[in-house]
Amino acid sequence: MPEDRTAFLKASWVNVASNVLKIGVEGTLGVLSGSLALMADAAHSVADLLASAVVLVWGRFVYDDPDASHPHGHERFEPLSALFVGGVLVLLGLKLLYDSGNALLTGSGAEYSAILVAGLLFALVDRYACYWYTRLVNRDVGSPSLRALAADSKNDVYTTLAAVVGVGGMALGYPIFDPIAGGVVSLLVIYQGVEISRENIRYLSDGAPPAEERDRIEAAIRSHPEVRGVHDFVAYYSGHVIEVEFHAEVDDGLSLAEAHDLETELRERVREIEPVSDVHVHLDPAGLGEWKDASDRSSASTTAR
């Protein structure tokens, strides 16, 4: 829908702007003070900036209509961009973990300054406001890319708090806290990247939705008064939306027009369930018994006898 596309673009731009501001403040202060925790947090935001830019440029294609090159639509563009976000976070987290470990071995040369605290407070407000806004927008949009960016913004709040601990340690005369905080930041970054990647790999690999989601869809089909049974039911992710295929067993006395109307009713009934997108319906005369799982039913019936 046009309003979803507009909201998606606004939230993406807010994430880009938020990261630019955070990088500018923390990066400058980190370089001037030598704080590994601040530089790690700023570097994390560089990855965030790259990720939000990819979502802005790439993720919006999901709102384009099907065309000759993508006849089933562009739903997979969004989880693909979100997967990129996760991959970048994992790689960056590993680099930060290495740098923190090296600093623990060789010693930290960071110097405390009160302005570091002001910079970190700004970063906390900046990223929490971005998280709140992105999450608010995504309640209506339901975008996995925005969900990934919101999760990353929330993760930024925790990583910045870790940086606060590092700077606090320097203020108390314990500079070793700075690389320790950098290491904590890196582990949080890696964890978030792995979680985002796992979720979107499922979307891209046509994975099945959770069992309760499948049961809810099948129950909606079976509850139609004209449906005698359901077989060959399949539900799978196509991007972040669900496609459904099933055969419905109906009265064999229906006319062609009546069967057509019933098929349309079933299709619309299932499409009303979020996040179902496309539905493929095949009507079978009840009791025909030629579907692929009929043999399983016969075996079960024989066993019951």
Helices and strands as residue ranges (DSSP letters): H 2-33, H 36-58, G 59-63, H 77-106, H 114-141, H 144-171, H 177-204, H 211-222, E 229-238, E 241-250, H 256-271, E 276-285, H 294-304
